Amino acid sequence: MTSAELPLATVGVASPRRRRDRLRDRIPGWFSWRVLGGSMAAGFAMGTVLVIVAWVAFGADLMAPPRDVQLVIPRGTAALLAAGQASALPAQVILDQDDRLIVSNQDVATHTLGSWVIKPGQSITIDATSPIASVFTCSIHRSGSFGIIVQARPGLLDGILITMLVSVPIGWVLFAGATVFRSLDMDPEAA
């Protein structure tokens, strides 16, 4: 018997068909790639609709055009502070990115806000160009501080991330529900 007549050993090397059959044997009978794909697609569609509805209901103001926020220092503010009383001005202002804060001094005294000096009858404009949360020294509060918070405007990447975070769990819930219903239909004892 020559070496050409010996049968070839296929130890350790499996044909693609054998590998696929072994993989198929490892997957439980209740699992379906088609149901998983359909559930994920339906979850993505439902998640997209939910994100759009939530965006319109709660986030539409974030997509509004930039606005001008007025802060008026009224006449008599310096006198109130000198008497030990609190001013009626807010301790902080929350802006969206690209908004402008316009501070007008209608008082008879000069006031400061951070490094800005605002003389009587003068106005300053502070552009909110980037997201920050800062506390400035000021002369318009007894505490001597004034906070400015600039919130970032959400972008397309934020919307995609939120959609994915919502869609994947919805897809898994749909897949679990479909799998349970499929297993109930396949159960011969249920009839």
Secondary structure as UniProt FT lines:
FT   HELIX           3..5
FT   TURN            11..12
FT   HELIX           16..26
FT   TURN            29..30
FT   HELIX           33..58
FT   HELIX           60..63
FT   STRAND          68..73
FT   TURN            75..76
FT   HELIX           77..82
FT   TURN            83..84
FT   STRAND          92..96
FT   TURN            97..98
FT   STRAND          100..105
FT   STRAND          111..113
FT   TURN            114..115
FT   STRAND          116..118
FT   TURN            120..121
FT   STRAND          123..127
FT   STRAND          132..138
FT   TURN            142..143
FT   STRAND          145..151
FT   HELIX           156..186
FT   HELIX           188..190
//
